[in-house]
Amino acid sequence: MKVLIIYGTVEGQTRKIARFMEEVLQENGMQVTIANAVEEPPSPDSFDVVLIGSSIHINNYNTLIKNYVEQHIDTLNKKPSAFFSVSMAIASNIKEEHEEVAKVAQEFLEETHWNTKTIWHIAGALRYTQYNYFKKLIMRSIAKKEGGSVDTTKDHEYTDWSQVKEMTLNFINRLK
């Protein structure tokens, strides 16, 4: 089975998740092609399955991911596909945060006319060491409100890797 993974990332966690999915799939005998949305990713035409992921920043997904989905919508709607949405809100224990992420994802699918039934919400990371002073203050404030780490001297990863592996394998195994 030929799998295409396309991702859009700002701070690198979505790339890390996509690469992890690639490894999981390859270990299970899949042929995987992976591409960053900024690098003119291949068309999904010659693939059996397509996984597309993007992080959420300021309640929006990566514009290049949106453009890719819109450009290839006819093909995507004819193939098995999944959307993985990466955000810090999923790491929160606040129900409203999870509802907001689900709403942003649903609006994205409606805007692009992508009718995938598989949407994975995956917790991201706080990259305090990469933030400028102001972004660090904003992210620390958000993390404090949502119960995340406020230690800005290091980065904090919230991705549940075993969950990502399980979701990826369950999806592919249903297609066999």
N, C-alpha and C positions, 0 to 999 in steps of 0.2 A: 504494500500500500504506500502510495506517495503522498506525503504530508507537506503542506506549505505553512510556515509560521511567519506572520508579518507582525511587527511590533512598532509602537511609537513610544519613545521614552524621553524624559527630561533629565532626571537625575540618575538613571541607570538601573533602577530596580525592575522595571518592566523588561528590560533587556536580560537581566539576570534570570528572571522567571521564564522568559522565552527560551533561553539557552538550557535551563533545567528541563523544560518540557522536551526540547530537542534530544537531550541525553536519554531521558526516560523512553522516548519513542524509539530511538536508535537501539537501545538495549533490548527492545522488544521487536526487533526485526523490521522496523519501518524505515523507509527512505525519506529523509527529512531535508528540506531546503528552508533556510531561515534568512530573513532579510529585515533590516531596519527600514522604516518607511521613508527615511531621508535619502536612501540609496537606490531609488527607482526599483522597487521590488518587482519580481516577475508576476506575470499574469497568472491567475489561478486556473486557467484553462486546462493545463496538462497535469493537474493534481487531483487526487481522489478526495482529499480532505483539506480544509483550510481552517487554521486557527489564527485569529487576529486579536491583538491585545494593545491596550493603551492605558496610560495613567490618566487620572483626573487631576486637573489643576484649575482652580477657580471655576469649578462646576462645568468644565468642558474637557472633552477628549482632544487628543492631538489632531490638529487640522489635517495633517498629511494622512492620517488613518481614515479620517472622514472622507477625504478626497479619494483614497484608494477604494474604499467600500462603494462609494457612489460610482466611480469609474467602472467597477467590475460587478455591479449589483446583479445583473442578469445571471452571470456565472455563479456567484455566491449563493443565490437563491435556488440554484439547481443542484448544489452539492452539499454534503454534510459539512457543517461549519460550526465553530464555537467562537464566542467573544469573551476574552478575559479582561476584566476591568480591574485596574490596580489603584488602590487609594488607601490613605491612612484612616479614613472614616470607618473602614471595615474592622480595624483594630480596636475601635471604640466600643465601649459597653452601652453606649447611648442608642436606644432603639431608633430615634429620629434620624440619627446619622446614617444608619443602615438604610432607612426608608428613602432618604435623600439620594444616596448613591444609586439605589434601585430606580428611582425616578429619573436621574440623569442618564442612566443606561437605557431605560425605556425610551426616553426622548431621542437619544442618539439613534436607536434602531428605527424609530418612526421617521425621523428626519431623513435617514439614508434609505429607507424602504427595505432594510435588511430583515428578513424574516427568520433568522436563526432562533431556535428554541433553546439553545444552550448558552447560558450566560454564567460566567464564573466571576464572583467578586473575591478578590484576593487582597489581603493586607499588604501594604508597601513597607517603606522604611523612612526613617527620619535621618537625613544626611546632614546633620548639623555642621560637620567639618567642611562641607562644601558650600554652605550658605554664607552670603554676605551678612553684615551686621544686622540690617533691618529684617531680612528674611528669617534670620535666626531668632530674632525677638518675636516675630509673628508666629513662627512655627512652635516656639516654646510656649507661647500663650495658648495656642490651639491645643497643643499636647497636654498642657496643664488642665484645661477644661475637660478634655476627653479621657484623662487618666493615663496618658502616655508619659514617657520619660522626659524630664526637663533638664537632664544632664547634657549640656551643650558641648562638653569636652570630647564627646565621641558620638559615633553614629549608632542608630538603633534599628534593627531589622525586626519586622513583625510578621513577615511571610511565613505561613505554615507550610513547610516544604512537603511534609507527608500528605497533607490535604491536596496540594497541587499535583503530586504524583498520582494519588488516588483518582482525582477528577479526570486527569488526562488519560489514564489507563482505562477507566470505566467507559469514557466516551469512545475511545478507539475500539475497545472490546465489543461494544454494542454494534459496531459497524461490520464486524467480521462475519 
